Each structure stands twice: as C-alpha cells, then as structure tokens.
Amino acid sequence: MISISSLLSSEKTPETMSSASLVAGGAKGSPVPEGTVVTLMLPWVEGWVREEMVFAVFRDLNWGWISKVDMVSVEKGKRPHQKVFIHFSEWHESAADMLEHLSAEPIREVTPKGHRAVYPEAKVYYNDDFYWKVRKSAWKKKPMAPSTPKRKVEIVPLKRVVQPPSSFGDVALSDSGEMVPRSTPVERQGAESPTDIYTPQSPAYTPQSPVLEKPTPVAAGDPDGVEVL
C-alpha cells in the first residue's frame, strides 16, 4: 500500500478551478488555507446546499480533519450550481485507500469532440438516493509575474570626433587663413624659398629728451630784464 505521506506530496495536472468567489484563508492570492494537506473537490452541488450540510456529511465520513469549506457559484452548465472545495489539515490512516484511489493519474480518452481526461472519483451519498461526486483537487498556486518589468537597454557606440584645438596658444594662422600647429613655420605667400620666413616687425620707438634753451642775459638795472647774478 502506498503511504499517505507519498500521496500527499504527489502532483498531477491541476484541474480547472475557478477561485473568483473564494475567500483566501492562507497565503496571499491562494484560496487554500495554510497547513492544508488534502483538498477535495465536488464538481457539482445544487444551489440550495449550504456549507454546514457539506461539512456535516464529510465529518461523518471521518476521513480527516476539515479546516475549511469553500463554495463557488457556477452559472455555466445545464443550470446554475455550485462547486465545493473541502480542505483537510489532517488525513487519517483509516482513509488511506480512498486517498490512494483519488490520487491516481487521470485516464485520457479520445472522443468525437477531441481528447478528454477522466479523473478518478468517488460517490458520497448525502441521503439514500442522491450523491455528490468527489475528486482530489490538485490546484497549485501559479508563480506571480515580476512586479518590475524588464527594461530594454541598448549600448550606443562611442564615435571619435576630431575637435579643433581648444586655444590659439597651440596654433598659428597662416597667410592663407588656415590654422596650423605653431611648431610649423608660417611661410609668407610668394616667398622665394622656405627659409624666407615672415617675421612681423613692431615699429621702433626712440624716446626724445626736450631741448632747453639758455636764457639771454640783460643789462643790470633794466627793470624788464632778468637779474644776472
């Protein structure tokens, strides 16, 4: 016989499950309460059935400890109905055979409409004439998409641009108006030879001292004259 621990850890293809009206009892974004070891699913339950009725029927079966019952309203199908999920926080060894049966792999069938998966199930009678079909739910939480989107980054290649010298200290202006390195002699246009270098000349400045004229002596006693010592 397969142990309960191996059945609880087994994985199979998850069934289609609508959790829009479920109240999460466990981790954020998960309808399965924390500590759940087995979740059973009733695919069709009449709309008049209440949570207390489902709980009482499965409590009497004594398959395990029920931690939560979720009821989901379904509008599709022949008529409105409910889908029920029963969460067990503990599964009893006395019900190991039932868990082994419900944990079996589904059978793939080919029908005129295409492929169909037939899941293992059991019938649980809630009175003498009517029953619910029971399957093991294999719902698994889908990984959440990263909150930060991946940004596109493109490296722009560096282009070398030849810039003119930053100052006129490194260059000189030729007679033709071209900028040339100062280390290159600037030749005068029309020079007979490369050695005929044009050198700008500054005007010569020669300071001149003022010329003082000697005063003319005058006769003594002249009132308009200059007294001669």
Backbone hydrogen bonds, N-H to C=O, Kabsch-Sander energy under -0.5 kcal/mol:
donor,donor_aa,acceptor,acceptor_aa,energy
7,L,3,S,-1.5
8,L,4,I,-2.6
9,S,5,S,-1.2
10,S,6,S,-0.5
10,S,7,L,-0.5
19,S,17,M,-0.6
22,L,19,S,-0.8
24,A,22,L,-0.6
26,G,30,S,-0.9
30,S,27,A,-2.1
34,E,25,G,-0.6
36,T,33,P,-1.4
37,V,88,F,-2.9
38,V,88,F,-1.6
40,L,86,I,-2.7
41,M,135,R,-3.5
42,L,84,V,-2.9
45,V,82,Q,-1.9
49,V,46,E,-1.5
53,M,50,R,-0.6
54,V,50,R,-1.6
55,F,51,E,-2.5
56,A,52,E,-2.1
57,V,53,M,-2.1
58,F,54,V,-2.1
59,R,55,F,-2.0
60,D,56,A,-1.7
61,L,57,V,-0.9
62,N,58,F,-0.8
62,N,59,R,-0.7
63,W,58,F,-0.7
65,W,90,E,-1.8
66,I,64,G,-0.6
67,S,87,H,-2.6
68,K,87,H,-1.3
70,D,85,F,-2.8
72,V,83,K,-2.6
74,V,81,H,-2.9
81,H,74,V,-2.4
82,Q,45,V,-2.7
83,K,72,V,-2.8
84,V,42,L,-2.1
85,F,70,D,-2.5
86,I,40,L,-2.9
87,H,68,K,-2.9
87,H,85,F,-0.6
88,F,38,V,-3.3
89,S,65,W,-2.2
90,E,65,W,-1.0
92,H,63,W,-2.8
95,A,92,H,-1.4
96,A,93,E,-1.7
99,L,95,A,-1.9
100,E,96,A,-2.5
101,H,97,D,-2.1
102,L,98,M,-2.4
103,S,99,L,-1.3
104,A,101,H,-1.3
107,I,118,V,-2.6
109,E,107,I,-0.6
109,E,116,R,-3.6
111,T,109,E,-0.6
111,T,114,G,-3.3
114,G,111,T,-1.8
116,R,109,E,-2.9
118,V,107,I,-3.3
118,V,116,R,-0.5
119,Y,117,A,-0.7
122,A,134,V,-1.8
124,V,122,A,-0.5
124,V,132,W,-2.9
125,Y,123,K,-0.6
126,Y,130,F,-1.3
127,N,130,F,-1.3
132,W,124,V,-2.8
134,V,122,A,-3.0
135,R,41,M,-2.4
137,S,39,T,-2.9
137,S,135,R,-0.6
163,Q,161,V,-0.7
170,D,167,S,-0.9
171,V,168,F,-0.5
172,A,180,V,-2.8
174,S,172,A,-0.6
174,S,178,E,-2.5
177,G,174,S,-1.6
180,V,172,A,-2.4
180,V,178,E,-0.6
182,R,170,D,-1.8
184,T,181,P,-1.7
187,E,185,P,-0.7
188,R,196,D,-0.7
191,A,188,R,-1.9
196,D,193,S,-1.8
197,I,195,T,-1.8
198,Y,186,V,-0.8
199,T,197,I,-0.6
212,L,210,P,-0.6
218,V,226,V,-0.5
222,D,219,A,-1.3
225,G,222,D,-1.0
229,L,227,E,-0.5
